[in-house]
Amino acid sequence: MLTITKSAPNRLDMELQGKVTTEEMQDVLDRFVTLSKEIEHGKILYAIHDFDFPSLDAIMVKLSRLPELFGLLKRFDRIAILTDKRWLQKVAALEGFLIPGLEIKAFDIDKKIEAEAWLER
């Protein structure tokens, strides 16, 4: 399951739990595009529970939209990722170095308050 909501004028909250289907990926990407269009200096809180790799079709859907998604990421300043998987935390840190102008920081899954405080700094 993959969901996305707009919790504030400049903040999106995303949640991933388990395996993502092709339909879920398409729906969330469509929603991300729609919700991101009016955001400036945005923030994302992304909680990842029980991560399971998406289906190959779901990955292909995301890859096909990467140029559009990278364009929208310019609207965001920070992404806080909540996860209990150390390897996902390391990947998040690496992504933070690879995307200019975007800070990405990973937090343990039970550190939501700290993640939200970091987003608001």
N, C-alpha and C positions, 0 to 999 in steps of 0.2 A: 504494500500500500504506500502510495506517495501522495501527499496532500500539500496544498499551498493556500495561505490566507493572507490578507492584508490586515495587519493588526494595528497599524498607525499610518498616517499619511505618507511616511517615508520608510516604512518597515514591512517586510514580508516575513512570514514564519512558514518554514517548510518542515515536513516530517516524513521520514522514510522508515517503514517497518516491513521487514521481510522482502519478498521478491516483487519486483516491479514488472507489470505486464506491458505489452506494447500500447494498449489502449490507455493505461494510466499514464505512461510516459507522454503520449501525445496530448492527453488532456491537461496534464500539469504544465507542459511546455507552452501550450496555447494560453493557459491561464497566466503563466509567468510573463509572457509577452504582453498580454492585456493589462495586467496589474502594474507592470514596470513602466509603461509608457509615460505616466505622469509623475514619476518619482525623480527627485533630484537629491543628491547626497544621501542615498538610501542605505539601508542596513538590512541584513538578512540573518535571522536566527534559524539554523538548520539542525534539527535533532535527528540523529540516526540511531534507531533501535534495531537490534537483531538483523544486521545487514546481511543480505543475500544478493549475490550478483544478479543484475537484471537479465532478462532474456536477451538473446542475441538480436532479435527483432527490435526490442526496446532500445538497445544500444545503438542500433542503426538509425532509429528515429532521431535520437539525440545527436548523433554525428552529422546527420543530414542538415541539422539546424544550427550547427556550431557558429557559422558566421553571424547569424542573426542574434544568437545568445551572447556572443562576445561583444557585439555592438551594444546590447542592453546592459551588460555588466558595467559599462562606463557610467551608468546612472547610480552605481553603488560605491560607497566608500569602504564599507566593512562587512565581513561575513564572520559570524561566530558559529562554529560547528560543535555540537554536543554529541559525543560518542564515547563508548567504553572500549572501543577498538583502538589500540595504540597505533596500528599500522595506518588506520584512517586519519588519525591525528597527524602522523608524519606526512602523509600525502597532502593534507590540508596546508601544512606549513610550506611544503614545496610549491603548491599552487600559489600561495601568497607571494612567493618570490618570482613566479613566472608571469603574473598578471600585473602590469604596471598600474599604479594608482589605486590598487585594491588591496586592503589589508585583510588577511584571513588568519584567524586564530582558533585553535581547537581547545576545547574544554572537556573535562570528564562529564559524563551524562548527568550526574547529579549536581553540577555546578551552574545551573541555569541563572541564578541570581548574579553570579560573577560574570557570566557571559553577557547578560543584558546590561550590566554596568559598563563593561568594556565597550559594547556597541554604542552606548550613549556618550562616551568620552569624546 
